[in-house]
Amino acid sequence: MLRKVKINQLVEITKISTYHPFDSHNTFIPTVAAVFAQIPEEHLLNTVGFEIIPGSFQMNGYNPDKVAAYIDGYHTGETILYARR
């Protein structure tokens, strides 16, 4: 059963880097399944929502981790995990 949670009932747990395969270098289409598959086990049971920080997948400046992921066919995103307060 789906229960609604008001935004003021959420608290940030942590931020994680998530990796998303791409078909086109210009397209960033992360899936819910891809994000949940990358949530660390210690946060999985408490996570009730997430937010991919807008623009975090872009290659601004030089970040060796992002460059390596990009070469391997992945966009990276910074994702905030939320738990119920």
Distance bins in CASP14 RR format, pairs under 12 A and 6 or more apart:
PFRMAT RR
TARGET T0000
AUTHOR 0000-0000-0000
RMODE 2
METHOD distances of the structure
MODEL  1
2 48 0 0 0 0 0 1 0 0 0 0 0
3 9 0 0 0 0 0 1 0 0 0 0 0
3 48 0 0 0 0 1 0 0 0 0 0 0
3 84 0 0 0 0 1 0 0 0 0 0 0
4 10 0 0 0 0 0 1 0 0 0 0 0
4 48 0 0 0 0 0 1 0 0 0 0 0
4 84 0 0 0 0 0 1 0 0 0 0 0
5 11 0 0 0 0 0 1 0 0 0 0 0
5 47 0 0 0 0 0 1 0 0 0 0 0
5 48 1 0 0 1 0 0 0 0 0 0 0
5 49 0 0 0 0 1 0 0 0 0 0 0
5 82 0 0 0 0 1 0 0 0 0 0 0
5 83 0 0 0 0 0 1 0 0 0 0 0
5 84 1 0 0 1 0 0 0 0 0 0 0
5 85 0 0 0 0 1 0 0 0 0 0 0
6 48 0 0 0 0 0 1 0 0 0 0 0
6 82 0 0 0 0 0 1 0 0 0 0 0
6 84 0 0 0 0 0 1 0 0 0 0 0
6 85 0 0 0 0 1 0 0 0 0 0 0
7 48 0 0 0 0 0 1 0 0 0 0 0
7 49 0 0 0 0 0 1 0 0 0 0 0
7 51 0 0 0 0 0 1 0 0 0 0 0
7 82 0 0 0 0 1 0 0 0 0 0 0
7 84 0 0 0 0 0 1 0 0 0 0 0
7 85 0 0 0 0 0 1 0 0 0 0 0
8 82 0 0 0 0 0 1 0 0 0 0 0
8 84 0 0 0 0 0 1 0 0 0 0 0
8 85 1 0 0 1 0 0 0 0 0 0 0
9 48 0 0 0 0 1 0 0 0 0 0 0
9 49 0 0 0 0 0 1 0 0 0 0 0
9 82 0 0 0 0 1 0 0 0 0 0 0
9 83 0 0 0 0 1 0 0 0 0 0 0
9 84 1 0 1 0 0 0 0 0 0 0 0
9 85 1 0 1 0 0 0 0 0 0 0 0
10 46 0 0 0 0 0 1 0 0 0 0 0
10 47 0 0 0 0 0 1 0 0 0 0 0
10 48 1 0 0 1 0 0 0 0 0 0 0
10 49 1 0 0 1 0 0 0 0 0 0 0
10 50 0 0 0 0 0 1 0 0 0 0 0
10 51 0 0 0 0 1 0 0 0 0 0 0
10 80 0 0 0 0 1 0 0 0 0 0 0
10 81 0 0 0 0 0 1 0 0 0 0 0
10 82 1 0 1 0 0 0 0 0 0 0 0
10 83 1 0 0 1 0 0 0 0 0 0 0
10 84 1 0 0 1 0 0 0 0 0 0 0
10 85 1 0 0 1 0 0 0 0 0 0 0
11 46 0 0 0 0 1 0 0 0 0 0 0
11 47 0 0 0 0 0 1 0 0 0 0 0
11 48 0 0 0 0 1 0 0 0 0 0 0
11 49 0 0 0 0 0 1 0 0 0 0 0
11 80 0 0 0 0 0 1 0 0 0 0 0
11 81 0 0 0 0 0 1 0 0 0 0 0
11 82 1 0 0 1 0 0 0 0 0 0 0
11 83 1 0 1 0 0 0 0 0 0 0 0
11 84 1 0 0 1 0 0 0 0 0 0 0
11 85 1 0 1 0 0 0 0 0 0 0 0
12 43 0 0 0 0 0 1 0 0 0 0 0
12 46 0 0 0 0 0 1 0 0 0 0 0
12 47 0 0 0 0 0 1 0 0 0 0 0
12 48 0 0 0 0 0 1 0 0 0 0 0
12 49 0 0 0 0 0 1 0 0 0 0 0
12 50 0 0 0 0 0 1 0 0 0 0 0
12 51 0 0 0 0 1 0 0 0 0 0 0
12 53 0 0 0 0 0 1 0 0 0 0 0
12 79 0 0 0 0 0 1 0 0 0 0 0
12 80 1 0 1 0 0 0 0 0 0 0 0
12 81 1 0 0 1 0 0 0 0 0 0 0
12 82 1 0 0 1 0 0 0 0 0 0 0
12 83 0 0 0 0 1 0 0 0 0 0 0
12 84 0 0 0 0 0 1 0 0 0 0 0
12 85 0 0 0 0 0 1 0 0 0 0 0
13 39 0 0 0 0 1 0 0 0 0 0 0
13 40 0 0 0 0 1 0 0 0 0 0 0
13 42 0 0 0 0 1 0 0 0 0 0 0
13 43 1 0 1 0 0 0 0 0 0 0 0
13 44 0 0 0 0 0 1 0 0 0 0 0
13 45 0 0 0 0 0 1 0 0 0 0 0
13 46 1 0 0 1 0 0 0 0 0 0 0
13 47 1 0 0 1 0 0 0 0 0 0 0
13 48 0 0 0 0 1 0 0 0 0 0 0
13 49 0 0 0 0 1 0 0 0 0 0 0
13 50 0 0 0 0 1 0 0 0 0 0 0
13 51 0 0 0 0 0 1 0 0 0 0 0
13 79 0 0 0 0 0 1 0 0 0 0 0
13 80 0 0 0 0 1 0 0 0 0 0 0
13 81 1 0 1 0 0 0 0 0 0 0 0
13 82 1 0 0 1 0 0 0 0 0 0 0
13 83 1 0 1 0 0 0 0 0 0 0 0
13 84 0 0 0 0 0 1 0 0 0 0 0
13 85 0 0 0 0 0 1 0 0 0 0 0
14 39 0 0 0 0 1 0 0 0 0 0 0
14 40 1 0 0 1 0 0 0 0 0 0 0
14 42 0 0 0 0 1 0 0 0 0 0 0
14 43 1 0 0 1 0 0 0 0 0 0 0
14 44 0 0 0 0 0 1 0 0 0 0 0
14 46 0 0 0 0 0 1 0 0 0 0 0
14 47 0 0 0 0 1 0 0 0 0 0 0
14 50 0 0 0 0 0 1 0 0 0 0 0
14 78 0 0 0 0 0 1 0 0 0 0 0
14 79 0 0 0 0 1 0 0 0 0 0 0
14 80 1 0 0 1 0 0 0 0 0 0 0
14 81 1 0 1 0 0 0 0 0 0 0 0
14 82 0 0 0 0 1 0 0 0 0 0 0
14 83 0 0 0 0 1 0 0 0 0 0 0
15 39 0 0 0 0 0 1 0 0 0 0 0
15 40 0 0 0 0 0 1 0 0 0 0 0
15 43 0 0 0 0 0 1 0 0 0 0 0
15 50 0 0 0 0 1 0 0 0 0 0 0
15 51 0 0 0 0 1 0 0 0 0 0 0
15 52 0 0 0 0 0 1 0 0 0 0 0
15 53 1 0 0 1 0 0 0 0 0 0 0
15 56 0 0 0 0 1 0 0 0 0 0 0
15 77 0 0 0 0 1 0 0 0 0 0 0
15 78 1 0 1 0 0 0 0 0 0 0 0
15 79 1 0 0 1 0 0 0 0 0 0 0
15 80 1 0 1 0 0 0 0 0 0 0 0
15 81 1 0 0 1 0 0 0 0 0 0 0
15 82 0 0 0 0 0 1 0 0 0 0 0
16 35 0 0 0 0 1 0 0 0 0 0 0
16 36 0 0 0 0 0 1 0 0 0 0 0
16 37 0 0 0 0 0 1 0 0 0 0 0
16 38 1 0 0 1 0 0 0 0 0 0 0
16 39 1 0 0 1 0 0 0 0 0 0 0
16 40 1 0 0 1 0 0 0 0 0 0 0
16 42 0 0 0 0 0 1 0 0 0 0 0
16 43 0 0 0 0 1 0 0 0 0 0 0
16 44 0 0 0 0 0 1 0 0 0 0 0
16 47 0 0 0 0 0 1 0 0 0 0 0
16 50 0 0 0 0 1 0 0 0 0 0 0
16 51 0 0 0 0 0 1 0 0 0 0 0
16 52 0 0 0 0 0 1 0 0 0 0 0
16 53 0 0 0 0 0 1 0 0 0 0 0
16 56 0 0 0 0 0 1 0 0 0 0 0
16 76 0 0 0 0 0 1 0 0 0 0 0
16 77 0 0 0 0 1 0 0 0 0 0 0
16 78 1 0 0 1 0 0 0 0 0 0 0
16 79 1 0 1 0 0 0 0 0 0 0 0
16 80 0 0 0 0 1 0 0 0 0 0 0
16 81 1 0 0 1 0 0 0 0 0 0 0
16 82 0 0 0 0 0 1 0 0 0 0 0
17 30 0 0 0 0 0 1 0 0 0 0 0
17 35 0 0 0 0 0 1 0 0 0 0 0
17 38 0 0 0 0 1 0 0 0 0 0 0
17 39 0 0 0 0 0 1 0 0 0 0 0
17 40 0 0 0 0 0 1 0 0 0 0 0
17 52 0 0 0 0 0 1 0 0 0 0 0
17 53 0 0 0 0 0 1 0 0 0 0 0
17 56 0 0 0 0 1 0 0 0 0 0 0
17 57 0 0 0 0 0 1 0 0 0 0 0
17 63 0 0 0 0 1 0 0 0 0 0 0
17 65 1 0 0 1 0 0 0 0 0 0 0
17 66 0 0 0 0 1 0 0 0 0 0 0
17 68 0 0 0 0 0 1 0 0 0 0 0
17 69 0 0 0 0 1 0 0 0 0 0 0
17 74 0 0 0 0 0 1 0 0 0 0 0
17 75 0 0 0 0 0 1 0 0 0 0 0
17 76 1 0 1 0 0 0 0 0 0 0 0
17 77 1 0 0 1 0 0 0 0 0 0 0
17 78 1 0 0 1 0 0 0 0 0 0 0
17 79 1 0 0 1 0 0 0 0 0 0 0
17 80 0 0 0 0 0 1 0 0 0 0 0
17 81 0 0 0 0 0 1 0 0 0 0 0
18 28 0 0 0 0 0 1 0 0 0 0 0
18 30 1 0 0 1 0 0 0 0 0 0 0
18 31 0 0 0 0 0 1 0 0 0 0 0
18 32 0 0 0 0 0 1 0 0 0 0 0
18 33 0 0 0 0 0 1 0 0 0 0 0
18 34 1 0 0 1 0 0 0 0 0 0 0
18 35 1 0 1 0 0 0 0 0 0 0 0
18 36 0 0 0 0 1 0 0 0 0 0 0
18 37 0 0 0 0 1 0 0 0 0 0 0
18 38 1 0 1 0 0 0 0 0 0 0 0
18 39 0 0 0 0 1 0 0 0 0 0 0
18 40 0 0 0 0 0 1 0 0 0 0 0
18 50 0 0 0 0 1 0 0 0 0 0 0
18 51 0 0 0 0 0 1 0 0 0 0 0
18 52 1 0 0 1 0 0 0 0 0 0 0
18 53 0 0 0 0 0 1 0 0 0 0 0
18 56 0 0 0 0 1 0 0 0 0 0 0
18 57 0 0 0 0 1 0 0 0 0 0 0
18 66 0 0 0 0 0 1 0 0 0 0 0
18 69 0 0 0 0 0 1 0 0 0 0 0
18 74 0 0 0 0 1 0 0 0 0 0 0
18 75 0 0 0 0 1 0 0 0 0 0 0
18 76 1 0 0 1 0 0 0 0 0 0 0
18 77 1 0 1 0 0 0 0 0 0 0 0
18 78 1 0 0 1 0 0 0 0 0 0 0
18 79 1 0 1 0 0 0 0 0 0 0 0
18 80 0 0 0 0 0 1 0 0 0 0 0
18 81 0 0 0 0 0 1 0 0 0 0 0
19 28 0 0 0 0 0 1 0 0 0 0 0
19 30 0 0 0 0 1 0 0 0 0 0 0
19 31 0 0 0 0 0 1 0 0 0 0 0
19 34 1 0 0 1 0 0 0 0 0 0 0
19 35 0 0 0 0 0 1 0 0 0 0 0
19 37 0 0 0 0 1 0 0 0 0 0 0
19 38 1 0 0 1 0 0 0 0 0 0 0
19 52 0 0 0 0 0 1 0 0 0 0 0
19 57 0 0 0 0 0 1 0 0 0 0 0
19 65 0 0 0 0 1 0 0 0 0 0 0
19 66 0 0 0 0 1 0 0 0 0 0 0
19 68 0 0 0 0 0 1 0 0 0 0 0
19 69 1 0 1 0 0 0 0 0 0 0 0
19 70 0 0 0 0 0 1 0 0 0 0 0
19 72 0 0 0 0 1 0 0 0 0 0 0
19 73 0 0 0 0 1 0 0 0 0 0 0
19 74 1 0 1 0 0 0 0 0 0 0 0
19 75 1 0 0 1 0 0 0 0 0 0 0
19 76 1 0 1 0 0 0 0 0 0 0 0
19 77 1 0 0 1 0 0 0 0 0 0 0
19 78 0 0 0 0 0 1 0 0 0 0 0
19 79 0 0 0 0 0 1 0 0 0 0 0
20 27 0 0 0 0 1 0 0 0 0 0 0
20 28 1 0 0 1 0 0 0 0 0 0 0
20 29 1 0 0 1 0 0 0 0 0 0 0
20 30 1 0 1 0 0 0 0 0 0 0 0
20 31 1 0 0 1 0 0 0 0 0 0 0
20 32 0 0 0 0 0 1 0 0 0 0 0
20 33 0 0 0 0 0 1 0 0 0 0 0
20 34 1 0 1 0 0 0 0 0 0 0 0
20 35 0 0 0 0 1 0 0 0 0 0 0
20 37 0 0 0 0 0 1 0 0 0 0 0
20 38 0 0 0 0 1 0 0 0 0 0 0
20 52 0 0 0 0 1 0 0 0 0 0 0
20 56 0 0 0 0 0 1 0 0 0 0 0
20 57 1 0 0 1 0 0 0 0 0 0 0
20 66 0 0 0 0 0 1 0 0 0 0 0
20 69 0 0 0 0 1 0 0 0 0 0 0
20 70 0 0 0 0 0 1 0 0 0 0 0
20 72 0 0 0 0 0 1 0 0 0 0 0
20 73 0 0 0 0 1 0 0 0 0 0 0
20 74 1 0 0 1 0 0 0 0 0 0 0
20 75 1 0 1 0 0 0 0 0 0 0 0
20 76 1 0 0 1 0 0 0 0 0 0 0
20 77 1 0 0 1 0 0 0 0 0 0 0
20 78 0 0 0 0 0 1 0 0 0 0 0
20 79 0 0 0 0 0 1 0 0 0 0 0
21 27 0 0 0 0 0 1 0 0 0 0 0
21 28 0 0 0 0 0 1 0 0 0 0 0
21 29 0 0 0 0 1 0 0 0 0 0 0
21 30 0 0 0 0 1 0 0 0 0 0 0
21 31 0 0 0 0 1 0 0 0 0 0 0
21 33 0 0 0 0 0 1 0 0 0 0 0
21 34 0 0 0 0 1 0 0 0 0 0 0
21 37 0 0 0 0 0 1 0 0 0 0 0
21 69 0 0 0 0 1 0 0 0 0 0 0
21 70 0 0 0 0 0 1 0 0 0 0 0
21 72 0 0 0 0 1 0 0 0 0 0 0
21 73 1 0 0 1 0 0 0 0 0 0 0
21 74 1 0 1 0 0 0 0 0 0 0 0
21 75 0 0 0 0 1 0 0 0 0 0 0
21 76 0 0 0 0 0 1 0 0 0 0 0
22 28 1 0 0 1 0 0 0 0 0 0 0
22 29 1 0 0 1 0 0 0 0 0 0 0
22 30 0 0 0 0 1 0 0 0 0 0 0
22 31 0 0 0 0 0 1 0 0 0 0 0
22 34 0 0 0 0 0 1 0 0 0 0 0
22 57 0 0 0 0 1 0 0 0 0 0 0
22 69 0 0 0 0 0 1 0 0 0 0 0
22 70 0 0 0 0 1 0 0 0 0 0 0
22 71 0 0 0 0 0 1 0 0 0 0 0
22 72 0 0 0 0 0 1 0 0 0 0 0
22 73 1 0 0 1 0 0 0 0 0 0 0
22 74 1 0 0 1 0 0 0 0 0 0 0
22 75 1 0 1 0 0 0 0 0 0 0 0
22 76 0 0 0 0 0 1 0 0 0 0 0
22 77 0 0 0 0 0 1 0 0 0 0 0
23 29 0 0 0 0 1 0 0 0 0 0 0
23 73 0 0 0 0 1 0 0 0 0 0 0
23 74 0 0 0 0 0 1 0 0 0 0 0
23 75 0 0 0 0 0 1 0 0 0 0 0
24 73 0 0 0 0 0 1 0 0 0 0 0
24 75 0 0 0 0 0 1 0 0 0 0 0
25 57 0 0 0 0 0 1 0 0 0 0 0
25 58 0 0 0 0 0 1 0 0 0 0 0
25 59 0 0 0 0 1 0 0 0 0 0 0
25 70 1 0 0 1 0 0 0 0 0 0 0
25 71 0 0 0 0 0 1 0 0 0 0 0
25 73 0 0 0 0 1 0 0 0 0 0 0
25 74 0 0 0 0 0 1 0 0 0 0 0
25 75 0 0 0 0 1 0 0 0 0 0 0
26 57 0 0 0 0 0 1 0 0 0 0 0
26 58 0 0 0 0 0 1 0 0 0 0 0
26 59 0 0 0 0 0 1 0 0 0 0 0
26 75 0 0 0 0 0 1 0 0 0 0 0
27 57 0 0 0 0 0 1 0 0 0 0 0
27 73 0 0 0 0 0 1 0 0 0 0 0
27 75 0 0 0 0 1 0 0 0 0 0 0
28 34 0 0 0 0 0 1 0 0 0 0 0
28 52 0 0 0 0 1 0 0 0 0 0 0
28 53 0 0 0 0 0 1 0 0 0 0 0
28 54 0 0 0 0 0 1 0 0 0 0 0
28 55 0 0 0 0 1 0 0 0 0 0 0
28 56 0 0 0 0 1 0 0 0 0 0 0
28 57 1 0 1 0 0 0 0 0 0 0 0
28 58 0 0 0 0 1 0 0 0 0 0 0
28 59 0 0 0 0 0 1 0 0 0 0 0
28 70 0 0 0 0 0 1 0 0 0 0 0
28 73 0 0 0 0 0 1 0 0 0 0 0
28 74 0 0 0 0 0 1 0 0 0 0 0
28 75 1 0 1 0 0 0 0 0 0 0 0
28 76 0 0 0 0 1 0 0 0 0 0 0
28 77 0 0 0 0 1 0 0 0 0 0 0
29 35 0 0 0 0 0 1 0 0 0 0 0
29 52 0 0 0 0 0 1 0 0 0 0 0
29 57 0 0 0 0 0 1 0 0 0 0 0
29 75 0 0 0 0 1 0 0 0 0 0 0
30 36 0 0 0 0 0 1 0 0 0 0 0
30 37 0 0 0 0 0 1 0 0 0 0 0
30 38 0 0 0 0 1 0 0 0 0 0 0
30 50 0 0 0 0 1 0 0 0 0 0 0
30 51 0 0 0 0 0 1 0 0 0 0 0
30 52 1 0 1 0 0 0 0 0 0 0 0
30 53 0 0 0 0 0 1 0 0 0 0 0
30 54 0 0 0 0 0 1 0 0 0 0 0
30 55 0 0 0 0 0 1 0 0 0 0 0
30 56 0 0 0 0 0 1 0 0 0 0 0
30 57 0 0 0 0 1 0 0 0 0 0 0
30 74 0 0 0 0 0 1 0 0 0 0 0
30 75 1 0 0 1 0 0 0 0 0 0 0
30 76 0 0 0 0 0 1 0 0 0 0 0
30 77 1 0 0 1 0 0 0 0 0 0 0
30 78 0 0 0 0 0 1 0 0 0 0 0
30 79 0 0 0 0 1 0 0 0 0 0 0
31 37 0 0 0 0 1 0 0 0 0 0 0
31 38 0 0 0 0 0 1 0 0 0 0 0
31 50 0 0 0 0 0 1 0 0 0 0 0
31 52 0 0 0 0 0 1 0 0 0 0 0
31 75 0 0 0 0 0 1 0 0 0 0 0
32 38 0 0 0 0 0 1 0 0 0 0 0
32 39 0 0 0 0 0 1 0 0 0 0 0
32 47 0 0 0 0 0 1 0 0 0 0 0
32 49 0 0 0 0 1 0 0 0 0 0 0
32 50 0 0 0 0 1 0 0 0 0 0 0
32 51 0 0 0 0 0 1 0 0 0 0 0
32 52 0 0 0 0 0 1 0 0 0 0 0
32 79 0 0 0 0 0 1 0 0 0 0 0
33 39 0 0 0 0 0 1 0 0 0 0 0
33 50 0 0 0 0 0 1 0 0 0 0 0
34 50 0 0 0 0 0 1 0 0 0 0 0
34 52 0 0 0 0 0 1 0 0 0 0 0
34 74 0 0 0 0 1 0 0 0 0 0 0
34 75 0 0 0 0 0 1 0 0 0 0 0
34 76 0 0 0 0 0 1 0 0 0 0 0
34 77 0 0 0 0 0 1 0 0 0 0 0
34 79 0 0 0 0 0 1 0 0 0 0 0
35 43 0 0 0 0 0 1 0 0 0 0 0
35 44 0 0 0 0 0 1 0 0 0 0 0
35 47 0 0 0 0 1 0 0 0 0 0 0
35 49 0 0 0 0 1 0 0 0 0 0 0
35 50 1 0 1 0 0 0 0 0 0 0 0
35 51 0 0 0 0 1 0 0 0 0 0 0
35 52 1 0 0 1 0 0 0 0 0 0 0
35 77 0 0 0 0 1 0 0 0 0 0 0
35 78 0 0 0 0 0 1 0 0 0 0 0
35 79 1 0 0 1 0 0 0 0 0 0 0
35 80 0 0 0 0 0 1 0 0 0 0 0
35 81 0 0 0 0 1 0 0 0 0 0 0
35 82 0 0 0 0 0 1 0 0 0 0 0
36 43 0 0 0 0 0 1 0 0 0 0 0
36 44 1 0 0 1 0 0 0 0 0 0 0
36 45 0 0 0 0 0 1 0 0 0 0 0
36 47 1 0 0 1 0 0 0 0 0 0 0
36 48 0 0 0 0 0 1 0 0 0 0 0
36 49 0 0 0 0 1 0 0 0 0 0 0
36 50 0 0 0 0 1 0 0 0 0 0 0
36 79 0 0 0 0 0 1 0 0 0 0 0
36 81 0 0 0 0 0 1 0 0 0 0 0
37 44 0 0 0 0 0 1 0 0 0 0 0
37 50 0 0 0 0 0 1 0 0 0 0 0
37 79 0 0 0 0 0 1 0 0 0 0 0
38 44 0 0 0 0 0 1 0 0 0 0 0
38 47 0 0 0 0 0 1 0 0 0 0 0
38 50 0 0 0 0 1 0 0 0 0 0 0
38 52 0 0 0 0 0 1 0 0 0 0 0
38 74 0 0 0 0 0 1 0 0 0 0 0
38 76 0 0 0 0 0 1 0 0 0 0 0
38 77 0 0 0 0 0 1 0 0 0 0 0
38 79 1 0 0 1 0 0 0 0 0 0 0
38 81 0 0 0 0 0 1 0 0 0 0 0
39 45 0 0 0 0 1 0 0 0 0 0 0
39 46 0 0 0 0 1 0 0 0 0 0 0
39 47 1 0 1 0 0 0 0 0 0 0 0
39 48 0 0 0 0 0 1 0 0 0 0 0
39 49 0 0 0 0 1 0 0 0 0 0 0
39 50 1 0 0 1 0 0 0 0 0 0 0
39 79 0 0 0 0 1 0 0 0 0 0 0
39 80 0 0 0 0 0 1 0 0 0 0 0
39 81 1 0 0 1 0 0 0 0 0 0 0
39 82 0 0 0 0 0 1 0 0 0 0 0
39 83 0 0 0 0 0 1 0 0 0 0 0
40 46 0 0 0 0 0 1 0 0 0 0 0
40 47 0 0 0 0 1 0 0 0 0 0 0
40 79 0 0 0 0 0 1 0 0 0 0 0
40 81 0 0 0 0 1 0 0 0 0 0 0
41 47 0 0 0 0 0 1 0 0 0 0 0
42 81 0 0 0 0 0 1 0 0 0 0 0
42 83 0 0 0 0 0 1 0 0 0 0 0
43 49 0 0 0 0 0 1 0 0 0 0 0
43 50 0 0 0 0 1 0 0 0 0 0 0
43 79 0 0 0 0 0 1 0 0 0 0 0
43 80 0 0 0 0 0 1 0 0 0 0 0
43 81 1 0 1 0 0 0 0 0 0 0 0
43 82 0 0 0 0 0 1 0 0 0 0 0
43 83 1 0 0 1 0 0 0 0 0 0 0
44 50 0 0 0 0 0 1 0 0 0 0 0
44 81 0 0 0 0 1 0 0 0 0 0 0
44 83 0 0 0 0 0 1 0 0 0 0 0
45 81 0 0 0 0 0 1 0 0 0 0 0
45 83 0 0 0 0 1 0 0 0 0 0 0
45 84 0 0 0 0 0 1 0 0 0 0 0
46 81 0 0 0 0 1 0 0 0 0 0 0
46 82 0 0 0 0 1 0 0 0 0 0 0
46 83 1 0 1 0 0 0 0 0 0 0 0
46 84 1 0 0 1 0 0 0 0 0 0 0
46 85 0 0 0 0 0 1 0 0 0 0 0
47 79 0 0 0 0 0 1 0 0 0 0 0
47 80 0 0 0 0 0 1 0 0 0 0 0
47 81 1 0 1 0 0 0 0 0 0 0 0
47 82 1 0 0 1 0 0 0 0 0 0 0
47 83 1 0 0 1 0 0 0 0 0 0 0
47 84 0 0 0 0 1 0 0 0 0 0 0
48 81 0 0 0 0 1 0 0 0 0 0 0
48 82 1 0 0 1 0 0 0 0 0 0 0
48 83 1 0 0 1 0 0 0 0 0 0 0
48 84 1 0 1 0 0 0 0 0 0 0 0
48 85 0 0 0 0 0 1 0 0 0 0 0
49 79 0 0 0 0 1 0 0 0 0 0 0
49 80 0 0 0 0 1 0 0 0 0 0 0
49 81 1 0 0 1 0 0 0 0 0 0 0
49 82 1 0 1 0 0 0 0 0 0 0 0
49 83 0 0 0 0 1 0 0 0 0 0 0
49 84 0 0 0 0 1 0 0 0 0 0 0
50 77 0 0 0 0 0 1 0 0 0 0 0
50 78 0 0 0 0 0 1 0 0 0 0 0
50 79 1 0 1 0 0 0 0 0 0 0 0
50 80 1 0 0 1 0 0 0 0 0 0 0
50 81 1 0 1 0 0 0 0 0 0 0 0
50 82 1 0 0 1 0 0 0 0 0 0 0
50 83 0 0 0 0 0 1 0 0 0 0 0
51 77 0 0 0 0 0 1 0 0 0 0 0
51 78 0 0 0 0 1 0 0 0 0 0 0
51 79 1 0 0 1 0 0 0 0 0 0 0
51 80 1 0 1 0 0 0 0 0 0 0 0
51 81 0 0 0 0 1 0 0 0 0 0 0
51 82 1 0 0 1 0 0 0 0 0 0 0
52 58 0 0 0 0 0 1 0 0 0 0 0
52 75 0 0 0 0 0 1 0 0 0 0 0
52 76 0 0 0 0 0 1 0 0 0 0 0
52 77 1 0 1 0 0 0 0 0 0 0 0
52 78 1 0 0 1 0 0 0 0 0 0 0
52 79 1 0 1 0 0 0 0 0 0 0 0
52 80 0 0 0 0 1 0 0 0 0 0 0
52 81 0 0 0 0 0 1 0 0 0 0 0
53 76 0 0 0 0 0 1 0 0 0 0 0
53 77 1 0 0 1 0 0 0 0 0 0 0
53 78 1 0 1 0 0 0 0 0 0 0 0
53 79 1 0 0 1 0 0 0 0 0 0 0
53 80 1 0 0 1 0 0 0 0 0 0 0
53 81 0 0 0 0 0 1 0 0 0 0 0
54 77 0 0 0 0 0 1 0 0 0 0 0
54 78 0 0 0 0 1 0 0 0 0 0 0
54 79 0 0 0 0 0 1 0 0 0 0 0
54 80 0 0 0 0 0 1 0 0 0 0 0
55 66 0 0 0 0 0 1 0 0 0 0 0
55 75 0 0 0 0 0 1 0 0 0 0 0
55 76 0 0 0 0 0 1 0 0 0 0 0
55 77 0 0 0 0 1 0 0 0 0 0 0
55 78 0 0 0 0 1 0 0 0 0 0 0
55 79 0 0 0 0 0 1 0 0 0 0 0
56 63 0 0 0 0 0 1 0 0 0 0 0
56 66 0 0 0 0 1 0 0 0 0 0 0
56 75 0 0 0 0 1 0 0 0 0 0 0
56 76 1 0 0 1 0 0 0 0 0 0 0
56 77 1 0 1 0 0 0 0 0 0 0 0
56 78 1 1 0 0 0 0 0 0 0 0 0
56 79 1 0 0 1 0 0 0 0 0 0 0
56 80 0 0 0 0 1 0 0 0 0 0 0
57 63 0 0 0 0 0 1 0 0 0 0 0
57 66 0 0 0 0 1 0 0 0 0 0 0
57 69 0 0 0 0 0 1 0 0 0 0 0
57 70 0 0 0 0 1 0 0 0 0 0 0
57 74 0 0 0 0 1 0 0 0 0 0 0
57 75 1 0 1 0 0 0 0 0 0 0 0
57 76 1 0 0 1 0 0 0 0 0 0 0
57 77 1 0 1 0 0 0 0 0 0 0 0
57 78 0 0 0 0 1 0 0 0 0 0 0
57 79 0 0 0 0 0 1 0 0 0 0 0
58 66 0 0 0 0 1 0 0 0 0 0 0
58 70 0 0 0 0 0 1 0 0 0 0 0
58 75 0 0 0 0 1 0 0 0 0 0 0
58 76 0 0 0 0 1 0 0 0 0 0 0
58 77 0 0 0 0 1 0 0 0 0 0 0
58 78 0 0 0 0 0 1 0 0 0 0 0
59 65 0 0 0 0 0 1 0 0 0 0 0
59 66 1 0 0 1 0 0 0 0 0 0 0
59 67 1 0 0 1 0 0 0 0 0 0 0
59 68 0 0 0 0 0 1 0 0 0 0 0
59 69 0 0 0 0 0 1 0 0 0 0 0
59 70 1 0 0 1 0 0 0 0 0 0 0
59 71 0 0 0 0 0 1 0 0 0 0 0
59 75 0 0 0 0 1 0 0 0 0 0 0
59 76 0 0 0 0 1 0 0 0 0 0 0
59 77 0 0 0 0 0 1 0 0 0 0 0
60 66 0 0 0 0 1 0 0 0 0 0 0
60 67 0 0 0 0 0 1 0 0 0 0 0
60 76 0 0 0 0 0 1 0 0 0 0 0
60 77 0 0 0 0 0 1 0 0 0 0 0
60 78 0 0 0 0 0 1 0 0 0 0 0
61 67 0 0 0 0 1 0 0 0 0 0 0
62 68 0 0 0 0 0 1 0 0 0 0 0
62 70 0 0 0 0 0 1 0 0 0 0 0
63 69 0 0 0 0 1 0 0 0 0 0 0
63 70 0 0 0 0 1 0 0 0 0 0 0
63 76 0 0 0 0 1 0 0 0 0 0 0
63 77 0 0 0 0 0 1 0 0 0 0 0
63 78 0 0 0 0 0 1 0 0 0 0 0
64 70 0 0 0 0 0 1 0 0 0 0 0
64 71 0 0 0 0 0 1 0 0 0 0 0
64 76 0 0 0 0 0 1 0 0 0 0 0
65 71 0 0 0 0 0 1 0 0 0 0 0
65 72 0 0 0 0 0 1 0 0 0 0 0
65 74 0 0 0 0 0 1 0 0 0 0 0
65 76 1 0 0 1 0 0 0 0 0 0 0
65 77 0 0 0 0 0 1 0 0 0 0 0
65 78 0 0 0 0 0 1 0 0 0 0 0
66 72 0 0 0 0 0 1 0 0 0 0 0
66 73 0 0 0 0 0 1 0 0 0 0 0
66 74 0 0 0 0 1 0 0 0 0 0 0
66 75 0 0 0 0 1 0 0 0 0 0 0
66 76 1 0 1 0 0 0 0 0 0 0 0
66 77 0 0 0 0 1 0 0 0 0 0 0
66 78 0 0 0 0 0 1 0 0 0 0 0
67 73 0 0 0 0 0 1 0 0 0 0 0
67 74 0 0 0 0 0 1 0 0 0 0 0
67 75 0 0 0 0 0 1 0 0 0 0 0
67 76 0 0 0 0 1 0 0 0 0 0 0
68 74 0 0 0 0 1 0 0 0 0 0 0
68 76 0 0 0 0 1 0 0 0 0 0 0
69 75 1 0 0 1 0 0 0 0 0 0 0
69 76 1 0 1 0 0 0 0 0 0 0 0
69 77 0 0 0 0 1 0 0 0 0 0 0
70 76 1 0 0 1 0 0 0 0 0 0 0
70 77 0 0 0 0 0 1 0 0 0 0 0
END
